[in-house]
Amino acid sequence: MSVTSFSPEQQAAIDARGASLLLSANAGSGKTGVMVECIVRSVLDDELPLSRVLAITFTEKAAAELRSRVHDRLLALDQPDLALDVDGAWISTIHGCCARLLRMHALSAGIDPAFAVLDARAAERLEDLAIERALADLVVEYREPAVELVAAYRVRELRALIPALHDQLRARGEREPSLAPAPPGASPGATGAELARACAAAAAELGELASPGATVLRALTALEACAAEILERLGEAKRPVLMVGVEVRRFGLESRVAALAARLGLPVVTSMMGRGLLSGTDTPPLGTYLGVAGSPEITDRVERSDALFLLGVIISDTNFGVSARQIDLRRTIRALDGAVTLGYHTYADIPLAALTDALLLRVEPRPAPPAAPGRVYPRHLPADDAPIVPDDIACAVNDLMAERGRVPIATDVGDCLFTAMDIEHTALIAPGYYASMGFGVPAGLGLQAATGERPLILVGDGAFQMTGWELGNCRRYGWDPIVIVLNNASWEMLRTFQPESRFNDLDEWDFAAAARALGGDGVRVRTRGELVAALAHAAATRGRFQLIEAMIARGALSATLSRFVAGLKRVRAETAG
């Protein structure tokens, strides 16, 4: 065994492996190094199998660092086989350890083995979503009294007050906390009369200030008229459709828009830039409108609608550049950028949040209509020796999510973005507006840092050359995304529009081999069978990022991108003619 320098106190802790030991030390004094050496010495000197080692840390970051350092120490001691076993060792947080035990014995425990551990950040997001839904439902059910209540306490204060009360009641042992009914009011008597006189005196003193100002009244009148006209248009339509766009996410309106969609009973789709919206709600969209590049059923619904309600949808080529037939904007309702346009007239200064709330107040609850058939996504990829094409990646991810549950996706531009359109509707972030290459990997890391959820990242080889090296930060912060690199050694999307250019050809970089140097694991796959196996292994391996380099032949495009390119060329030809 090679020699590593330790202080006498550290060495004593390392040697005392035959009894219980409490190690107390200051920050930065080498506790992790001592733990690593204790584990390695137990394995090599005491012949203890790694599977018998249990190491519990406080954070995922600490667990990832401990695994990485044990792995590297075993490699330094020329023990590559044992180093490979580290990923399967019981080195994790207490949550990770318990989750692993439950998954091993899921049937005995009577739970779904695809469960997920709710971390603090995810819990906060769910808590915020639950409060937002509860307040929206309160306003819809009780209308003006509820509005007055929320206005009196303010939403921000209620967001802090409600969780605090909930936590206090939980601490008292209540599994499903609820407030006790309000006691019956006492007879007002003389006190009530005094209060009435005081209120009358205050109202007299305030005078006109007791009523809203002229500006507020004008704004409320315009909002009421706008909401009434929208509902009238939708009510008269034979083929209304609600399309949601990126501003719904920008202003944090997903839960309210989902409630509105349910009450309106309209078929819901997303724009391309709104892909991923409403994925975590009770009103999932039918799919994404992509014109000739997308589902013919969704394209027909949108383009034949006689009341297309564009809620937060940006009018751009990204969203509407390849429409099968021109959409008559005079027959649409466009709520965007603080204004609402119906036909030839516009209501100015109507914020999207205010419009959504006004519509919710005016739409009566109704039974949910029969669910319209949604988009059927590809499933059941054969695990054979056929070479990989982009559509196979979408199919493999759908199979994985059907088995293990939905995962958020971060995707770069290019064919990986169009491939994502064939993945089941789930939370998705992409550079849809500026189409900035190199977005995917940093966005995926930001997603895990902000939410605690493990993302799936789709990125092409050209974009990975630019920003893929940011994965080197994963070990430091305890992130472990699954990264699929679509490697065709080419700027393939550029080639589709300008095939004669030699700059489209790239060299074949071995990204899988570079993964270990960055602190993760990498594998290169060429067949569908290898892809299925690699994706299953990546999903089951936590603590280190997992990179799957999918080798794709030049010229192999996803079906969605092929349709998009053909549609765009057709539109250009018609415009030029």
ZAMARGU-4260 file (C-alpha; in steps of 0.2 Angstrom, whole numbers, plus 5000, padded with zeros to 4 digits):
<rodrens>
0) 5000/5000/5000 | 5007/5017/4996 | 5010/5029/5010 | 5000/5045/5013 | 5005/5057/5027
5) 4994/5059/5042 | 4996/5067/5059 | 4998/5056/5074 | 4980/5060/5079 | 4973/5056/5062
10) 4983/5040/5061 | 4976/5034/5078 | 4959/5037/5071 | 4963/5027/5055 | 4970/5013/5065
15) 4956/5012/5078 | 4944/5002/5067 | 4939/4988/5079 | 4928/4998/5090 | 4916/5012/5090
20) 4924/5029/5088 | 4918/5047/5089 | 4929/5059/5079 | 4928/5077/5083 | 4938/5090/5073
25) 4937/5107/5066 | 4932/5112/5048 | 4946/5109/5036 | 4956/5098/5047 | 4955/5083/5036
30) 4940/5073/5042 | 4935/5067/5025 | 4953/5061/5021 | 4953/5051/5037 | 4936/5043/5033
35) 4942/5039/5015 | 4958/5031/5023 | 4947/5021/5035 | 4936/5014/5021 | 4951/5010/5010
40) 4961/5001/5024 | 4945/4992/5029 | 4943/4985/5012 | 4961/4981/5008 | 4969/4977/5025
45) 4953/4970/5034 | 4946/4962/5018 | 4929/4970/5021 | 4919/4970/5005 | 4914/4987/4999
50) 4896/4982/4999 | 4898/4980/5018 | 4903/4998/5021 | 4890/5011/5026 | 4895/5029/5026
55) 4882/5042/5029 | 4885/5061/5025 | 4874/5076/5028 | 4873/5082/5010 | 4873/5075/4993
60) 4888/5085/4989 | 4898/5078/5003 | 4892/5060/4998 | 4898/5063/4980 | 4915/5070/4986
65) 4917/5055/4998 | 4913/5043/4984 | 4925/5052/4972 | 4939/5052/4984 | 4937/5034/4989
70) 4937/5030/4970 | 4952/5040/4967 | 4962/5033/4982 | 4959/5015/4976 | 4965/5019/4958
75) 4980/5027/4966 | 4983/5010/4975 | 4982/5001/4958 | 4965/4993/4963 | 4954/4997/4947
80) 4942/4983/4950 | 4938/4989/4968 | 4937/5007/4961 | 4923/5002/4949 | 4913/4995/4964
85) 4913/5012/4973 | 4897/5018/4963 | 4888/5003/4971 | 4894/5006/4989 | 4883/5012/5003
90) 4890/5030/5003 | 4876/5042/5003 | 4865/5054/5014 | 4852/5046/5026 | 4839/5050/5013
95) 4848/5041/4999 | 4852/5026/5011 | 4834/5024/5016 | 4828/5027/4998 | 4839/5013/4992
100) 4833/5001/5005 | 4815/5005/5000 | 4818/5002/4982 | 4827/4985/4986 | 4812/4980/4996
105) 4798/4990/4987 | 4786/4975/4986 | 4788/4971/5004 | 4785/4989/5009 | 4770/4991/4998
110) 4776/5006/4988 | 4780/5010/4970 | 4799/5007/4967 | 4799/5022/4955 | 4796/5034/4970
115) 4807/5050/4972 | 4814/5058/4988 | 4807/5075/4990 | 4821/5087/4994 | 4820/5104/5002
120) 4820/5114/4986 | 4807/5103/4978 | 4797/5104/4994 | 4797/5123/4994 | 4792/5123/4975
125) 4777/5111/4979 | 4773/5122/4994 | 4772/5138/4984 | 4762/5129/4971 | 4750/5122/4983
130) 4748/5140/4992 | 4745/5148/4975 | 4732/5135/4970 | 4723/5137/4986 | 4722/5156/4985
135) 4716/5154/4967 | 4703/5142/4972 | 4698/5153/4987 | 4696/5168/4975 | 4686/5158/4963
140) 4674/5150/4976 | 4671/5165/4987 | 4675/5179/4975 | 4674/5197/4982 | 4676/5192/5001
145) 4691/5181/4996 | 4699/5196/4986 | 4697/5207/5001 | 4705/5194/5013 | 4720/5192/5001
150) 4721/5211/4999 | 4721/5214/5017 | 4734/5201/5022 | 4744/5203/5005 | 4750/5188/4995
155) 4768/5189/5001 | 4763/5189/5020 | 4750/5174/5017 | 4764/5164/5008 | 4774/5166/5024
160) 4760/5164/5037 | 4752/5148/5030 | 4767/5137/5030 | 4772/5144/5047 | 4755/5139/5054
165) 4756/5122/5045 | 4773/5118/5052 | 4767/5123/5070 | 4752/5111/5069 | 4763/5097/5062
170) 4775/5100/5076 | 4761/5097/5088 | 4758/5080/5080 | 4744/5083/5068 | 4747/5073/5052
175) 4734/5083/5042 | 4734/5100/5050 | 4719/5111/5049 | 4713/5126/5059 | 4699/5125/5072
180) 4682/5132/5067 | 4680/5150/5072 | 4671/5152/5088 | 4653/5160/5087 | 4654/5179/5087
185) 4648/5187/5103 | 4633/5200/5103 | 4640/5216/5097 | 4631/5226/5110 | 4638/5243/5115
190) 4655/5239/5108 | 4647/5236/5091 | 4638/5252/5091 | 4654/5261/5096 | 4664/5253/5081
195) 4650/5258/5069 | 4651/5276/5075 | 4670/5275/5073 | 4669/5268/5055 | 4656/5281/5050
200) 4668/5295/5057 | 4683/5288/5048 | 4673/5287/5031 | 4667/5305/5033 | 4685/5311/5037
205) 4693/5301/5022 | 4679/5307/5010 | 4683/5303/4992 | 4699/5294/4997 | 4688/5279/5003
210) 4684/5275/4985 | 4696/5270/4971 | 4703/5284/4961 | 4698/5288/4943 | 4713/5279/4936
215) 4710/5263/4945 | 4692/5264/4940 | 4696/5266/4922 | 4708/5251/4923 | 4696/5240/4932
220) 4682/5245/4919 | 4694/5240/4904 | 4699/5224/4913 | 4681/5219/4915 | 4676/5223/4898
225) 4691/5214/4891 | 4687/5198/4901 | 4669/5199/4896 | 4673/5201/4877 | 4685/5186/4878
230) 4672/5175/4886 | 4659/5180/4874 | 4670/5176/4859 | 4675/5159/4866 | 4657/5155/4870
235) 4651/5159/4852 | 4666/5149/4844 | 4663/5131/4837 | 4682/5127/4837 | 4690/5137/4851
240) 4708/5132/4856 | 4719/5139/4870 | 4738/5140/4866 | 4749/5144/4881 | 4766/5152/4878
245) 4782/5157/4887 | 4775/5172/4896 | 4764/5161/4907 | 4780/5154/4914 | 4789/5171/4914
250) 4775/5178/4926 | 4773/5163/4936 | 4755/5159/4931 | 4755/5140/4927 | 4744/5135/4941
255) 4732/5149/4938 | 4732/5146/4919 | 4729/5127/4922 | 4714/5131/4933 | 4707/5143/4920
260) 4710/5130/4906 | 4700/5117/4917 | 4686/5129/4920 | 4685/5135/4901 | 4685/5117/4896
265) 4695/5121/4880 | 4708/5110/4872 | 4725/5116/4877 | 4741/5116/4867 | 4758/5125/4869
270) 4768/5135/4857 | 4786/5128/4853 | 4793/5141/4865 | 4780/5136/4878 | 4785/5118/4877
275) 4785/5110/4895 | 4771/5122/4901 | 4758/5114/4912 | 4767/5098/4913 | 4765/5097/4932
280) 4747/5102/4933 | 4730/5093/4932 | 4727/5101/4914 | 4741/5094/4903 | 4741/5100/4886
285) 4737/5089/4871 | 4754/5093/4863 | 4765/5107/4855 | 4760/5116/4839 | 4774/5114/4826
290) 4764/5117/4810 | 4769/5105/4797 | 4783/5099/4808 | 4772/5092/4821 | 4756/5082/4825
295) 4744/5084/4810 | 4729/5083/4823 | 4736/5097/4833 | 4741/5107/4818 | 4723/5105/4811
300) 4715/5110/4828 | 4725/5126/4829 | 4724/5132/4811 | 4706/5128/4809 | 4701/5136/4826
305) 4688/5150/4825 | 4694/5157/4842 | 4712/5154/4845 | 4716/5161/4862 | 4735/5165/4862
310) 4739/5167/4880 | 4757/5173/4883 | 4762/5167/4865 | 4775/5177/4856 | 4771/5180/4838
315) 4787/5174/4829 | 4794/5162/4816 | 4800/5150/4830 | 4781/5148/4834 | 4773/5150/4818
320) 4786/5150/4804 | 4780/5133/4797 | 4762/5134/4798 | 4753/5122/4786 | 4740/5136/4782
325) 4741/5155/4786 | 4733/5159/4803 | 4721/5173/4802 | 4726/5184/4817 | 4709/5193/4815
330) 4701/5178/4822 | 4713/5176/4837 | 4713/5183/4854 | 4731/5188/4858 | 4736/5192/4877
335) 4754/5197/4876 | 4766/5210/4883 | 4753/5219/4894 | 4740/5220/4880 | 4725/5210/4873
340) 4720/5211/4855 | 4704/5205/4848 | 4702/5207/4829 | 4705/5225/4825 | 4705/5233/4843
345) 4717/5232/4857 | 4715/5234/4876 | 4731/5242/4882 | 4738/5240/4899 | 4731/5223/4903
350) 4744/5213/4913 | 4743/5194/4910 | 4741/5190/4928 | 4727/5202/4930 | 4718/5195/4915
355) 4720/5177/4921 | 4713/5182/4938 | 4698/5192/4930 | 4694/5177/4919 | 4695/5165/4934
360) 4682/5176/4943 | 4670/5176/4929 | 4670/5158/4924 | 4659/5147/4934 | 4665/5130/4939
365) 4659/5116/4927 | 4661/5097/4926 | 4677/5093/4917 | 4674/5089/4898 | 4679/5072/4891
370) 4698/5072/4889 | 4703/5074/4871 | 4715/5062/4864 | 4732/5069/4866 | 4748/5066/4856
375) 4754/5048/4855 | 4773/5048/4858 | 4785/5034/4852 | 4788/5020/4864 | 4795/5003/4865
380) 4812/5005/4857 | 4819/4988/4851 | 4836/4984/4860 | 4844/4977/4844 | 4860/4981/4834
385) 4852/4994/4822 | 4862/5010/4822 | 4855/5025/4832 | 4845/5039/4824 | 4839/5054/4833
390) 4821/5047/4835 | 4828/5032/4844 | 4834/5044/4858 | 4816/5051/4860 | 4809/5034/4861
395) 4822/5027/4873 | 4819/5042/4885 | 4800/5039/4884 | 4803/5021/4889 | 4814/5027/4903
400) 4801/5039/4910 | 4787/5027/4908 | 4797/5015/4920 | 4805/5028/4932 | 4794/5044/4931
405) 4795/5060/4922 | 4812/5070/4923 | 4815/5088/4918 | 4824/5091/4902 | 4837/5104/4897
410) 4841/5104/4878 | 4852/5114/4866 | 4847/5120/4849 | 4849/5110/4834 | 4841/5092/4831
415) 4842/5089/4850 | 4828/5102/4852 | 4818/5094/4838 | 4821/5077/4845 | 4814/5083/4862
420) 4798/5087/4854 | 4795/5068/4852 | 4798/5066/4871 | 4783/5064/4882 | 4777/5081/4889
425) 4788/5085/4904 | 4796/5101/4911 | 4808/5108/4898 | 4820/5122/4896 | 4828/5127/4879
430) 4834/5143/4870 | 4819/5144/4859 | 4819/5163/4857 | 4838/5168/4854 | 4842/5150/4848
435) 4859/5152/4858 | 4871/5137/4855 | 4879/5130/4870 | 4864/5133/4881 | 4860/5115/4886
440) 4874/5109/4898 | 4874/5126/4908 | 4855/5126/4909 | 4854/5108/4915 | 4867/5112/4929
445) 4857/5128/4934 | 4841/5117/4934 | 4848/5105/4946 | 4856/5119/4957 | 4839/5128/4958
450) 4827/5114/4960 | 4837/5099/4966 | 4829/5088/4953 | 4841/5077/4942 | 4839/5083/4924
455) 4842/5075/4907 | 4852/5086/4896 | 4851/5084/4877 | 4866/5092/4867 | 4874/5091/4850
460) 4893/5088/4848 | 4895/5106/4841 | 4887/5114/4856 | 4896/5102/4868 | 4913/5108/4862
465) 4908/5125/4867 | 4901/5123/4885 | 4901/5104/4889 | 4916/5106/4900 | 4905/5115/4913
470) 4901/5097/4918 | 4918/5098/4927 | 4909/5108/4941 | 4897/5093/4945 | 4909/5084/4957
475) 4911/5101/4967 | 4893/5104/4969 | 4886/5086/4970 | 4876/5087/4954 | 4873/5071/4943
480) 4864/5075/4927 | 4862/5062/4913 | 4869/5070/4898 | 4866/5063/4880 | 4877/5070/4867
485) 4871/5068/4849 | 4888/5066/4840 | 4887/5066/4821 | 4904/5075/4820 | 4894/5088/4810
490) 4885/5105/4811 | 4870/5094/4805 | 4856/5107/4806 | 4867/5120/4796 | 4871/5107/4784
495) 4852/5104/4780 | 4851/5122/4774 | 4868/5124/4767 | 4875/5107/4762 | 4889/5114/4751
500) 4899/5122/4765 | 4914/5112/4771 | 4913/5120/4788 | 4899/5108/4793 | 4911/5094/4795
505) 4918/5092/4812 | 4932/5080/4819 | 4926/5066/4829 | 4929/5070/4847 | 4929/5056/4860
510) 4918/5065/4873 | 4914/5049/4883 | 4933/5046/4886 | 4934/5064/4893 | 4920/5061/4905
515) 4931/5053/4918 | 4943/5067/4918 | 4929/5079/4922 | 4923/5068/4937 | 4909/5058/4929
520) 4906/5042/4919 | 4905/5041/4900 | 4900/5028/4888 | 4900/5028/4869 | 4885/5019/4861
525) 4882/5015/4842 | 4867/5003/4842 | 4849/5004/4850 | 4853/4990/4861 | 4868/4999/4868
530) 4858/5015/4870 | 4844/5006/4880 | 4857/4998/4892 | 4867/5014/4894 | 4852/5024/4898
535) 4846/5011/4911 | 4863/5011/4919 | 4864/5030/4920 | 4847/5032/4928 | 4852/5019/4941
540) 4869/5028/4945 | 4869/5043/4957 | 4882/5054/4963 | 4892/5057/4947 | 4886/5064/4930
545) 4883/5051/4917 | 4887/5055/4899 | 4880/5044/4885 | 4889/5048/4868 | 4876/5043/4855
550) 4886/5041/4838 | 4874/5046/4824 | 4878/5045/4805 | 4879/5062/4796 | 4863/5066/4787
555) 4852/5056/4800 | 4839/5069/4806 | 4824/5067/4817 | 4808/5066/4808 | 4802/5083/4816
560) 4817/5092/4810 | 4815/5085/4793 | 4797/5091/4792 | 4803/5108/4799 | 4816/5111/4786
565) 4805/5105/4772 | 4791/5117/4778 | 4803/5132/4780 | 4810/5129/4762 | 4792/5128/4755
570) 4788/5144/4764 | 4803/5153/4757 | 4800/5147/4740 | 4782/5153/4741 | 4788/5170/4747
575) 4801/5172/4734 | 4788/5167/4720
</rodrens>
